[in-house]
Amino acid sequence: MKYITIDLDKCVSCSNCEYACAFAQTEDFARKDSNIRVNYYPETVTSITMTCMHCTDAWCMEVCPANAISKDEATGAVVIDQDQCAGCKMCIMVCPFGNIHFNPTKLVSQKCDLCGGDPNCVKFCISGALQFEEAEELFDSKRTKLDGKLNQLILEGKIKIKGGE
Amino acid sequence: MGNERKQIKSLCRMCDDHCGINVYVDEQGQVVNIDGSNHYWNRGRLCVKGRAGVDFVNHPDRILKPLKKIDGKFVEIELEQALDEIAKKMSEITEKHGARANSIWKGEAVGFAQEEELARRFIHAIGSPNYFSNDSQCFVGRWIGYSLVAGSWMAQPDFENSRCIVLWGANPPSAHPNMTQYIMNAKEKGAKIIAIDSRLSNIARQADIFAQIRPGTDGALALGIIKILIEEKIYNQHFVEHYTTGFDKLKDYVQKFSKEFVCQETGISEDILNDIVKAIHFGKSQVVNYVGNGLEHHENGINNIRAVACIDALIASFDQKGGNFMPEGFGPSELTLYHEKPLTELEPIGADKFPVLYEYRKECHTMTAMDTIITEKPYALKSMIIIGANPVLTNPNTNKVIEALSKLELLVVRELFMTETAELADYILPAASYLERSELHYHGMHQVATLTNRIQTIEGVQDEYMFLHDLAHRLGAGEYFPWENEDRLNEWLVEPSGVTIETLKAHPEGYQYKPLQYKKWEAKEARGEKPFNTRTGKVELFSQYLEDMGYDGLPVYHSPDFIANPDSEYPYTMITGARKMIYYHSRNKNFKRFLTAVPRAELELHPYDAKNLGIADGDLVRVTSQIGSVEVHAVIKHEREIMPGIIQFTHGWKEANVNLITHDDKFDPIDGFPLMKAVKVKIEKI
């Protein structure tokens, strides 16, 4: 399965992902309509970007009394059937990450559905902080990034490895 | 859904990043969606402004019929009538005042590579040297600054292979969104990112070093860095000895840029200064110094930029992999007539005042144009064709711009929408959007050429070529516009390049016309050619040319006026021109979705200043300079995000037009760029 991954060392909190997601929902650029959220904290100069993690054991899916939440077989996404959602907000309360929000117009819960397998937030992410990656390949990309950092520390002379320069 | 949509590839022109796009068209030929294509340049990514290009082409307010102003009101007329009347009026002006009384102004709204050259060709073809564009206050300052030192400027350096990226007054996420992914990829591979800015910008949020600098003092920082590089021998001695000139003069000059002076002048701490030098040292020659528009709008702009370029010279980062790469051109046919019909004897406007601007860029000076129209000195300027530009909002001193443009006997504006400038026009002609023309574009960083696709055509809406062709033929200059249409022109343009139109069509995501080669200065020297395209063929740390013209030969630093001559009546220093990602200068303010995202102009200020002035977040405040006042809503930033005493005022809003208070008569003496990023102002709560 492919997941949206977020590299917080690349996010410049430009909000392109939020605008793109909002556009996909409502054709408008209201950040509140977006399923992905960018929170920027100037005091620490930190961007925290989050969207649904499509948990394997999804608490939202288990708790939903209307059986409106299911796994999309093709994409693996945890999706809400808005026609079936009763608007009870149980999923919003149970999600440990706050990645489900309430749509006050349609009176239903709303969350990321991976745009059917071609997520807009990733396509419109200008920094490359968001990627849509195969779970099996995550290991590789994380290792490459970490190796790069280690390599830099060696280059800067901050750490030494036996046998190295 | 979906399967009945056709996907056509082209390039975006919602800003000047020119990203590759997939345009989705429905069965009726209507553009319904846009996303990023796998073009060399943007690799499948796009900013949302690009997607909202759908709004640009389909907007209900688009001007689709020529309009003529009769008794103060615009009425629709036929295109042929409009062209006939415009040509007649221009001929009358030529007869009475000479051809140079006519002029053209190329904007940033509609076209690609040949749009500018066609405008230049047209105006020379009809006998006038007066070509204008916004380049006399954007982009060209950097181009000239770097060209004076190294013979060229590459707006697209080799970020991705760099080990140290120094961003001087540049915020790519807002201004050149697609550069962000290159910079972040470099960061991932271990490059140091340094943001030098008065504001903690988007890119500064991911920088390893954020050097918060007082506006206009970048030259002092650059010269201070140079002093340390020389003292600590962190420079490429071989390159300096073989490929540069003026080293000893520069070395003597930088002695006064002690750490104490630099830190006091710039507001940057000694630790940060040392860290910057360390990062440059770490980068060796794989250093990108990328200069943004933040350095241009100052009275010492060119010399500050030259000082930065001198850093590149000392570390030999010119044309290096991971450095300031110098692309080779595509080599198209020459559209401009500067060899065939230079017309310099007709005194291009501003060429006497700013000869370097004219010599290097053949750019007339728009600020001087306003004075010329009003005073008719040194001669009468009576007509202007403005293509996709809105100087009423984007040039300094708006009131003078309005007075001047209103005084013209003929103002023709080619536009997609009614603008503040178009309202002053005698004729408004509908312009083709970027999806309604086929033009060439080059991405220097990858040495890639792309031919844009004409996605749709609208009857009566001409592309640039057909408009200028039709007008030139009416004015007796048809011989310069012999091609039947834009496609025939394109065939002629690519002829000398050796690349055919068919090849370009087969590569809608970019065709690399030449493999990248680094350090071409070495190869050139071996062939007995000038290694660098400067007068001496060397990198010029000292410019004899500038000294002979009466300027400083060295990149001399002068303190900005707000530091040298503080004024208690105008105690704050205003920056303007920092872009919002979603807008493109004055553009897109008529799109509803964009207004949802960013609804109005903002005055950013420090919480300390806000407290002193009794201003709360969102308050309406009055900002006053020596020439006027304007009201705007305040946004109080976090104390780290902007410096105390410094404010930033978003440009491009008619509701709060910052250019009502910017100066058109305070400028850099070399390139004539107006002072817009260190304007002395006062602020009051209303």
Interface residues (C-beta under 8 A of the other chain):
Chain A: D7 D9 K10 C11 V12 S13 C14 S15 N16 Y19 A20 F23 E27 D28 F29 A30 R31 Y40 P42 E43 V45 S47 K123 F124 C125 I126 S127 G128 A129 K145 G148 K149 N151 Q152 L155 E156
Chain B: D35 G36 G44 R45 L46 C47 V48 R51 A52 P173 S174 P177 N178 T180 Q181 M184 N185 K187 E188 K189 G190 L200 N202 I203 A204 R205 Q206 F210 F282 M581 I582 K592 R593 F594 T596 A597 K637 H638 R640 E641
